[in-house]
Amino acid sequence: MTVQKDNHIDPNTKARWGFSGGEGEVTVGAQTVGETGGVDHARSRIEPGGAHNNGGGAEATRQALELDAVNLLATGLESGVLNPVEGGGAAARLHAALTGIQESTQRLAQSRDEAVDKVTQLQNQVDELLAQAEKGRQAEAEAKEIADLKAKLDAANVTYRANASKESLQKQVDELAK
């Protein structure tokens, strides 16, 4: 059986996708492309977000999916929520970084709250110590006044009780002065 020559496309002068020319040279022209039913018929409009050069024009590309994931992440963040992200890519890296920042912020806030509590406790201790010191100063001043009153009464040879109050000693000193 003999193979019959294809009269529609002569492989010696034209290639299937519109190339022609002699050996060692290639020429592309509208005439060749149109005659072979090649490139101008194979082109299709690519849908926005569709896959490129794989014949599935309606499928979303990896970049479009990643952009959608980043947009979902941003939408959640705008409402104050850090939503988990599926898959990998830029959105997952952003989620990991933001999760780390959020955890660091929470640790800092916790440390701050602990420090504020400690400051409050220390301030209470300082206030108590100051109150005790003031009471001590008042007691010391009163003891000095009592000692002065007793010295005046001793100088005047007046008898008094050893545990006499400041007021009773003051009355006795006042009576001496009259």
Secondary structure, 3 states (H helix, E strand, C coil): CCCCCCCCCCCCCECCCCEECCCCCCEECHHHHHHHCCHHHHCCCCCCCECCCCCCCCCECHHHHHHHHHHHHHHHHHCCCCCCCCCCCHHHHHHHHHHHHHHHHHHHHHHHHHHHHHHHHHHHHHHHHHHHHHHHHHHHHHHHHHHHHHHHHHHCCCCCCCCCCHHHHHHHHHHHHC
